[in-house]
Amino acid sequence: MPHDAEAVARLVEVAETAYRVAGALWPVEASMAAQAEADELAERRVRERAGR
Protein backbone atom coordinates (compact mmCIF):
# COMPACT_ATOMS: atom_id res chain seq x y z
CA MET A 1 0.00 0.00 0.00
CA PRO A 2 2.76 2.57 0.74
CA HIS A 3 4.17 1.96 -2.72
CA ASP A 4 0.82 2.85 -4.26
CA ALA A 5 0.72 6.13 -2.35
CA GLU A 6 4.24 6.96 -3.51
CA ALA A 7 3.35 6.14 -7.11
CA VAL A 8 0.23 8.28 -6.95
CA ALA A 9 2.19 11.16 -5.42
CA ARG A 10 4.75 10.94 -8.23
CA LEU A 11 2.01 10.86 -10.86
CA VAL A 12 0.44 13.95 -9.31
CA GLU A 13 3.81 15.72 -9.41
CA VAL A 14 4.26 14.80 -13.08
CA ALA A 15 0.75 15.98 -13.92
CA GLU A 16 1.29 19.28 -12.11
CA THR A 17 4.60 19.80 -13.90
CA ALA A 18 3.03 19.04 -17.28
CA TYR A 19 0.22 21.50 -16.49
CA ARG A 20 2.71 24.25 -15.59
CA VAL A 21 4.80 23.60 -18.71
CA ALA A 22 1.72 23.67 -20.93
CA GLY A 23 0.64 26.92 -19.30
CA ALA A 24 4.05 28.44 -19.86
CA LEU A 25 4.18 27.34 -23.50
CA TRP A 26 0.66 28.42 -24.43
CA PRO A 27 1.61 32.04 -25.26
CA VAL A 28 4.49 30.79 -27.39
CA GLU A 29 2.22 28.41 -29.30
CA ALA A 30 -0.42 31.11 -29.77
CA SER A 31 2.19 33.50 -31.12
CA MET A 32 3.59 30.88 -33.49
CA ALA A 33 0.10 30.00 -34.73
CA ALA A 34 -0.68 33.65 -35.40
CA GLN A 35 2.59 34.07 -37.29
CA ALA A 36 1.97 30.91 -39.32
CA GLU A 37 -1.48 32.22 -40.26
CA ALA A 38 0.01 35.56 -41.32
CA ASP A 39 2.70 33.78 -43.35
CA GLU A 40 0.07 31.65 -45.07
CA LEU A 41 -1.99 34.72 -45.95
CA ALA A 42 1.09 36.48 -47.35
CA GLU A 43 1.99 33.44 -49.45
CA ARG A 44 -1.56 33.24 -50.78
CA ARG A 45 -1.42 36.92 -51.81
CA VAL A 46 1.90 36.37 -53.60
CA ARG A 47 0.45 33.39 -55.49
CA GLU A 48 -2.65 35.39 -56.44
CA ARG A 49 -0.55 38.27 -57.75
CA ALA A 50 1.67 35.90 -59.71
CA GLY A 51 -1.41 34.33 -61.29
CA ARG A 52 -2.69 37.65 -62.65
PDB file as gemmi writes it, atoms N, CA and C in Angstrom:
CRYST1    1.000    1.000    1.000  90.00  90.00  90.00 P 1                      
ATOM      1  N   MET A   1       0.803  -1.207   0.000  1.00  0.00           N  
ATOM      2  CA  MET A   1       0.000   0.000   0.000  1.00  0.00           C  
ATOM      3  C   MET A   1       0.846   1.272   0.000  1.00  0.00           C  
ATOM      4  N   PRO A   2       1.939   1.346   0.765  1.00  0.00           N  
ATOM      5  CA  PRO A   2       2.763   2.567   0.737  1.00  0.00           C  
ATOM      6  C   PRO A   2       3.341   2.837  -0.641  1.00  0.00           C  
ATOM      7  N   HIS A   3       3.625   1.765  -1.380  1.00  0.00           N  
ATOM      8  CA  HIS A   3       4.173   1.960  -2.719  1.00  0.00           C  
ATOM      9  C   HIS A   3       3.141   2.617  -3.633  1.00  0.00           C  
ATOM     10  N   ASP A   4       1.883   2.241  -3.467  1.00  0.00           N  
ATOM     11  CA  ASP A   4       0.820   2.848  -4.260  1.00  0.00           C  
ATOM     12  C   ASP A   4       0.711   4.344  -3.975  1.00  0.00           C  
ATOM     13  N   ALA A   5       0.813   4.716  -2.721  1.00  0.00           N  
ATOM     14  CA  ALA A   5       0.722   6.129  -2.349  1.00  0.00           C  
ATOM     15  C   ALA A   5       1.892   6.909  -2.941  1.00  0.00           C  
ATOM     16  N   GLU A   6       3.074   6.297  -2.921  1.00  0.00           N  
ATOM     17  CA  GLU A   6       4.242   6.961  -3.511  1.00  0.00           C  
ATOM     18  C   GLU A   6       4.067   7.118  -5.018  1.00  0.00           C  
ATOM     19  N   ALA A   7       3.556   6.080  -5.658  1.00  0.00           N  
ATOM     20  CA  ALA A   7       3.352   6.137  -7.106  1.00  0.00           C  
ATOM     21  C   ALA A   7       2.325   7.208  -7.461  1.00  0.00           C  
ATOM     22  N   VAL A   8       1.261   7.273  -6.699  1.00  0.00           N  
ATOM     23  CA  VAL A   8       0.230   8.284  -6.954  1.00  0.00           C  
ATOM     24  C   VAL A   8       0.802   9.678  -6.739  1.00  0.00           C  
ATOM     25  N   ALA A   9       1.584   9.851  -5.690  1.00  0.00           N  
ATOM     26  CA  ALA A   9       2.190  11.160  -5.421  1.00  0.00           C  
ATOM     27  C   ALA A   9       3.109  11.568  -6.565  1.00  0.00           C  
ATOM     28  N   ARG A  10       3.865  10.625  -7.095  1.00  0.00           N  
ATOM     29  CA  ARG A  10       4.746  10.938  -8.230  1.00  0.00           C  
ATOM     30  C   ARG A  10       3.938  11.297  -9.472  1.00  0.00           C  
ATOM     31  N   LEU A  11       2.864  10.554  -9.706  1.00  0.00           N  
ATOM     32  CA  LEU A  11       2.014  10.863 -10.860  1.00  0.00           C  
ATOM     33  C   LEU A  11       1.398  12.254 -10.732  1.00  0.00           C  
ATOM     34  N   VAL A  12       1.003  12.618  -9.540  1.00  0.00           N  
ATOM     35  CA  VAL A  12       0.443  13.952  -9.311  1.00  0.00           C  
ATOM     36  C   VAL A  12       1.499  15.010  -9.596  1.00  0.00           C  
ATOM     37  N   GLU A  13       2.727  14.773  -9.147  1.00  0.00           N  
ATOM     38  CA  GLU A  13       3.813  15.722  -9.413  1.00  0.00           C  
ATOM     39  C   GLU A  13       4.056  15.871 -10.911  1.00  0.00           C  
ATOM     40  N   VAL A  14       4.053  14.754 -11.623  1.00  0.00           N  
ATOM     41  CA  VAL A  14       4.258  14.800 -13.076  1.00  0.00           C  
ATOM     42  C   VAL A  14       3.120  15.560 -13.746  1.00  0.00           C  
ATOM     43  N   ALA A  15       1.895  15.289 -13.334  1.00  0.00           N  
ATOM     44  CA  ALA A  15       0.745  15.979 -13.925  1.00  0.00           C  
ATOM     45  C   ALA A  15       0.808  17.477 -13.651  1.00  0.00           C  
ATOM     46  N   GLU A  16       1.185  17.853 -12.432  1.00  0.00           N  
ATOM     47  CA  GLU A  16       1.287  19.278 -12.106  1.00  0.00           C  
ATOM     48  C   GLU A  16       2.389  19.948 -12.918  1.00  0.00           C  
ATOM     49  N   THR A  17       3.503  19.251 -13.093  1.00  0.00           N  
ATOM     50  CA  THR A  17       4.598  19.803 -13.896  1.00  0.00           C  
ATOM     51  C   THR A  17       4.164  19.968 -15.348  1.00  0.00           C  
ATOM     52  N   ALA A  18       3.500  18.961 -15.892  1.00  0.00           N  
ATOM     53  CA  ALA A  18       3.027  19.043 -17.275  1.00  0.00           C  
ATOM     54  C   ALA A  18       2.048  20.203 -17.437  1.00  0.00           C  
ATOM     55  N   TYR A  19       1.192  20.397 -16.455  1.00  0.00           N  
ATOM     56  CA  TYR A  19       0.222  21.496 -16.494  1.00  0.00           C  
ATOM     57  C   TYR A  19       0.937  22.847 -16.497  1.00  0.00           C  
ATOM     58  N   ARG A  20       1.957  22.983 -15.644  1.00  0.00           N  
ATOM     59  CA  ARG A  20       2.708  24.246 -15.585  1.00  0.00           C  
ATOM     60  C   ARG A  20       3.464  24.494 -16.888  1.00  0.00           C  
ATOM     61  N   VAL A  21       4.063  23.444 -17.450  1.00  0.00           N  
ATOM     62  CA  VAL A  21       4.799  23.598 -18.707  1.00  0.00           C  
ATOM     63  C   VAL A  21       3.842  23.995 -19.824  1.00  0.00           C  
ATOM     64  N   ALA A  22       2.702  23.332 -19.902  1.00  0.00           N  
ATOM     65  CA  ALA A  22       1.717  23.672 -20.933  1.00  0.00           C  
ATOM     66  C   ALA A  22       1.251  25.113 -20.777  1.00  0.00           C  
ATOM     67  N   GLY A  23       1.051  25.538 -19.554  1.00  0.00           N  
ATOM     68  CA  GLY A  23       0.641  26.921 -19.304  1.00  0.00           C  
ATOM     69  C   GLY A  23       1.704  27.918 -19.718  1.00  0.00           C  
ATOM     70  N   ALA A  24       2.951  27.544 -19.492  1.00  0.00           N  
ATOM     71  CA  ALA A  24       4.054  28.436 -19.861  1.00  0.00           C  
ATOM     72  C   ALA A  24       4.247  28.492 -21.371  1.00  0.00           C  
ATOM     73  N   LEU A  25       3.966  27.396 -22.052  1.00  0.00           N  
ATOM     74  CA  LEU A  25       4.183  27.342 -23.498  1.00  0.00           C  
ATOM     75  C   LEU A  25       3.001  27.864 -24.301  1.00  0.00           C  
ATOM     76  N   TRP A  26       1.837  28.001 -23.693  1.00  0.00           N  
ATOM     77  CA  TRP A  26       0.656  28.425 -24.430  1.00  0.00           C  
ATOM     78  C   TRP A  26       0.865  29.746 -25.159  1.00  0.00           C  
ATOM     79  N   PRO A  27       1.419  30.779 -24.520  1.00  0.00           N  
ATOM     80  CA  PRO A  27       1.608  32.038 -25.255  1.00  0.00           C  
ATOM     81  C   PRO A  27       2.554  31.882 -26.445  1.00  0.00           C  
ATOM     82  N   VAL A  28       3.549  31.026 -26.294  1.00  0.00           N  
ATOM     83  CA  VAL A  28       4.490  30.789 -27.395  1.00  0.00           C  
ATOM     84  C   VAL A  28       3.761  30.129 -28.559  1.00  0.00           C  
ATOM     85  N   GLU A  29       2.961  29.111 -28.257  1.00  0.00           N  
ATOM     86  CA  GLU A  29       2.218  28.410 -29.301  1.00  0.00           C  
ATOM     87  C   GLU A  29       1.229  29.345 -29.975  1.00  0.00           C  
ATOM     88  N   ALA A  30       0.553  30.168 -29.202  1.00  0.00           N  
ATOM     89  CA  ALA A  30      -0.417  31.106 -29.773  1.00  0.00           C  
ATOM     90  C   ALA A  30       0.275  32.097 -30.698  1.00  0.00           C  
ATOM     91  N   SER A  31       1.428  32.561 -30.297  1.00  0.00           N  
ATOM     92  CA  SER A  31       2.189  33.499 -31.122  1.00  0.00           C  
ATOM     93  C   SER A  31       2.641  32.839 -32.416  1.00  0.00           C  
ATOM     94  N   MET A  32       3.126  31.598 -32.293  1.00  0.00           N  
ATOM     95  CA  MET A  32       3.588  30.883 -33.489  1.00  0.00           C  
ATOM     96  C   MET A  32       2.424  30.602 -34.438  1.00  0.00           C  
ATOM     97  N   ALA A  33       1.264  30.265 -33.893  1.00  0.00           N  
ATOM     98  CA  ALA A  33       0.096  29.999 -34.727  1.00  0.00           C  
ATOM     99  C   ALA A  33      -0.330  31.263 -35.458  1.00  0.00           C  
ATOM    100  N   ALA A  34      -0.310  32.384 -34.766  1.00  0.00           N  
ATOM    101  CA  ALA A  34      -0.680  33.649 -35.400  1.00  0.00           C  
ATOM    102  C   ALA A  34       0.302  33.998 -36.511  1.00  0.00           C  
ATOM    103  N   GLN A  35       1.581  33.780 -36.269  1.00  0.00           N  
ATOM    104  CA  GLN A  35       2.590  34.072 -37.287  1.00  0.00           C  
ATOM    105  C   GLN A  35       2.437  33.137 -38.479  1.00  0.00           C  
ATOM    106  N   ALA A  36       2.160  31.867 -38.227  1.00  0.00           N  
ATOM    107  CA  ALA A  36       1.966  30.911 -39.315  1.00  0.00           C  
ATOM    108  C   ALA A  36       0.765  31.309 -40.168  1.00  0.00           C  
ATOM    109  N   GLU A  37      -0.292  31.774 -39.520  1.00  0.00           N  
ATOM    110  CA  GLU A  37      -1.478  32.221 -40.257  1.00  0.00           C  
ATOM    111  C   GLU A  37      -1.147  33.441 -41.113  1.00  0.00           C  
ATOM    112  N   ALA A  38      -0.385  34.372 -40.565  1.00  0.00           N  
ATOM    113  CA  ALA A  38       0.012  35.563 -41.316  1.00  0.00           C  
ATOM    114  C   ALA A  38       0.906  35.180 -42.492  1.00  0.00           C  
ATOM    115  N   ASP A  39       1.820  34.239 -42.270  1.00  0.00           N  
ATOM    116  CA  ASP A  39       2.698  33.780 -43.349  1.00  0.00           C  
ATOM    117  C   ASP A  39       1.892  33.124 -44.467  1.00  0.00           C  
ATOM    118  N   GLU A  40       0.911  32.318 -44.075  1.00  0.00           N  
ATOM    119  CA  GLU A  40       0.075  31.647 -45.069  1.00  0.00           C  
ATOM    120  C   GLU A  40      -0.715  32.665 -45.891  1.00  0.00           C  
ATOM    121  N   LEU A  41      -1.243  33.679 -45.249  1.00  0.00           N  
ATOM    122  CA  LEU A  41      -1.987  34.723 -45.946  1.00  0.00           C  
ATOM    123  C   LEU A  41      -1.074  35.470 -46.916  1.00  0.00           C  
ATOM    124  N   ALA A  42       0.135  35.782 -46.485  1.00  0.00           N  
ATOM    125  CA  ALA A  42       1.087  36.482 -47.351  1.00  0.00           C  
ATOM    126  C   ALA A  42       1.451  35.626 -48.560  1.00  0.00           C  
ATOM    127  N   GLU A  43       1.672  34.331 -48.333  1.00  0.00           N  
ATOM    128  CA  GLU A  43       1.991  33.436 -49.449  1.00  0.00           C  
ATOM    129  C   GLU A  43       0.831  33.352 -50.434  1.00  0.00           C  
ATOM    130  N   ARG A  44      -0.387  33.302 -49.916  1.00  0.00           N  
ATOM    131  CA  ARG A  44      -1.564  33.242 -50.782  1.00  0.00           C  
ATOM    132  C   ARG A  44      -1.657  34.502 -51.637  1.00  0.00           C  
ATOM    133  N   ARG A  45      -1.388  35.656 -51.051  1.00  0.00           N  
ATOM    134  CA  ARG A  45      -1.423  36.915 -51.809  1.00  0.00           C  
ATOM    135  C   ARG A  45      -0.359  36.927 -52.902  1.00  0.00           C  
ATOM    136  N   VAL A  46       0.825  36.424 -52.595  1.00  0.00           N  
ATOM    137  CA  VAL A  46       1.897  36.367 -53.601  1.00  0.00           C  
ATOM    138  C   VAL A  46       1.474  35.463 -54.749  1.00  0.00           C  
ATOM    139  N   ARG A  47       0.894  34.306 -54.431  1.00  0.00           N  
ATOM    140  CA  ARG A  47       0.450  33.388 -55.492  1.00  0.00           C  
ATOM    141  C   ARG A  47      -0.643  34.022 -56.343  1.00  0.00           C  
ATOM    142  N   GLU A  48      -1.576  34.739 -55.697  1.00  0.00           N  
ATOM    143  CA  GLU A  48      -2.655  35.387 -56.442  1.00  0.00           C  
ATOM    144  C   GLU A  48      -2.106  36.454 -57.379  1.00  0.00           C  
ATOM    145  N   ARG A  49      -1.149  37.226 -56.911  1.00  0.00           N  
ATOM    146  CA  ARG A  49      -0.551  38.269 -57.751  1.00  0.00           C  
ATOM    147  C   ARG A  49       0.233  37.659 -58.904  1.00  0.00           C  
ATOM    148  N   ALA A  50       0.887  36.558 -58.654  1.00  0.00           N  
ATOM    149  CA  ALA A  50       1.667  35.900 -59.706  1.00  0.00           C  
ATOM    150  C   ALA A  50       0.745  35.301 -60.764  1.00  0.00           C  
ATOM    151  N   GLY A  51      -0.463  34.928 -60.359  1.00  0.00           N  
ATOM    152  CA  GLY A  51      -1.411  34.330 -61.287  1.00  0.00           C  
ATOM    153  C   GLY A  51      -2.119  35.341 -62.163  1.00  0.00           C  
ATOM    154  N   ARG A  52      -1.999  36.612 -61.874  1.00  0.00           N  
ATOM    155  CA  ARG A  52      -2.693  37.649 -62.649  1.00  0.00           C  
ATOM    156  C   ARG A  52      -2.036  37.910 -63.950  1.00  0.00           C  
TER     157      ARG A  52                                                      
END                                                                             
